[in-house]
């Protein structure tokens, strides 16, 4: 199963991708987590660590500058630009290269091409897409089975989420779940409900533990495993693990 995590920058998209990926892995699912964002921070939220995250980002950047060692094939990309993270999640940075070498699989392969055309040995893929809906716009139809659309209760965030839900439907995404993040009140719930009428919504409460994890540059799941927001995302991962068992 391929899962795309999409939303406005700052909405909690990367935290959602990280906790869901590790939650799935804890349920015995083979998980590959892809950081497709041009500002890659998924490694920090996964718990890979700042040093290893920076190493992988720097390797990808050297390719863009024409000064890195290329992977000879798509399968090698996860080996060369990836790392084993906590709970057995395989993490890789696959942000788009601005100056790809013609014909090179590892630098010419964009995140949307990888989601659409590369099979990763039957693993469940959790892809943290770039902020906004740019990558989603470029995805081929039926590239992913599930979209997690992350939204916080602000007009700008709900507008991005509304467009993402409509686009995911147009792209033939089989299932769409809205992650209503940082919900504090009934007013917050109503704002999201009005903007995303008819969508399946999972509520994630506002949680200082997540803010503190971001401040420290560590995984929320490691810093505060029992925090309310973490618990809500782990419950979502449990549900998704059941779905993954039925999706090729």
Secondary structure, 3 states (H helix, E strand, C coil): CEEEEEECCCCCHHHHHHHHHHHHHHCCCCEEEEECCCCCCHHHHHCCCHHHHHHHHHHHHHHHCCCCCCCCCHHHHHHHCEEECHHHCEEEECCCCCCCCCCCHHHHCCHHHHHHHCCCCCCEEEEECCCECHHHHHCCCCCCCEEEEEEECCHHHHHHHHHHHHHHHHCCCCEEEEEEEEECCHHHHHHHHHHCCCCEEEEEECCHHHHHHHHHCCCHHHHCCCCHHHHHHHHHHHHHHHHHCCCC
